[in-house]
Amino acid sequence: MKTKSWIECSSRLRRCLRRRKSPYIVNGSGVESWLPIFSKYAELTQCVTGVVTIMTSPGEEQNYKEIIFEVQNNTAWVTINRPESRNAFREQTLDELAEALKSTREDPSIAVAVVTGAGDKAFSAGGDFHAMMRLNKANSYMWNDRMLNLAMTIRGLPIPVIAMVHGPCVGGGHELALWCDLVIAADDAIFGQTGARVGACPTVGATQYIPRLIGERLAREMIFLCRTFKAHEAVEVGLINRVVPKTELRKATEEWCEAIKGFSGQTIRATKKSLNFESDQLYASWQQGMELLANIWGTEESIEGMQAFLDKRKPDFQQFRERNRGIMDEYLAGLDRDENQARRK
């Protein structure tokens, strides 16, 4: 076997370090061949029980703060790591999710990506209200653009993206699952859209995809009435692909990943693009949804819904209807006066 010089090996490692902005997990047969290089690069590495975490520059570890990103057995595992908030996401979370998923393009050996949530409480409760309550029409693009970027990243990847769901998968968390190619769920999973309950607007995938999956009537019930579906119900109506016992969720997902690895990568790339073609025509609808959402953020009604959730009380949305009724009555009274004056003339 030809022995590579240290200069050649370190050059390869530097290229790897420049490409990867997150911890790089090395396992399997590749570990032994890389260990001499890692030992030479001791000032840039930290080794913990056989797992090697690389830093991109001395003393600076490029760990994600709100997600966990691992590559194991040609599968990229992307985990929202905010279990204390039921994996609700905020701007930084959205940025890190998109960055990690985009980085899989730099490693053609990755066959599939899995998106999931940390802990055992929830896949994702959607957007973090503490972040969303800062939004208004003027700054709404700071949130909306990130959501759209993540959605387009998932749909544009040349590999399948699997949502591995346990617990609640609601609101924006459910939209995240909708963007994925496949959804496998534990038997404790719950799927739902809660926008009408909290004063948000589910127009970043829910209004576009749910009718295509379960039919328009059921979609309207799900969105207007905040109907939720347990995992077994979600399979029956076509909202997800498969449900398994919670203890078998990881194993069943890994089996899917192994199956995908055995199939033609170029065929999957081409067919994913073809499968997406028709629904990609909905991009204009997504853009419209962003505009609609921009008009929602920061309104009194939106703030009432989110604050009520945080206060663990029932929101009072009727007050806004009553106020609007008063405004309408005043307008109609003025219109009536104008018409009467016109008749007298």
Beta strands, then each sheet from edge to edge (+ up, - down):
strand 1: 45-48
strand 2: 51-54
strand 3: 67-72
strand 4: 75-80
strand 5: 112-117
strand 6: 161-165
strand 7: 168-170
strand 8: 182-186
strand 9: 190-192
strand 10: 228-230
strand 11: 242-244
sheet 1: 1+ 2-
sheet 2: 3+ 4- 5- 6- 8- 11-
sheet 3: 7+ 9+ 10-
end
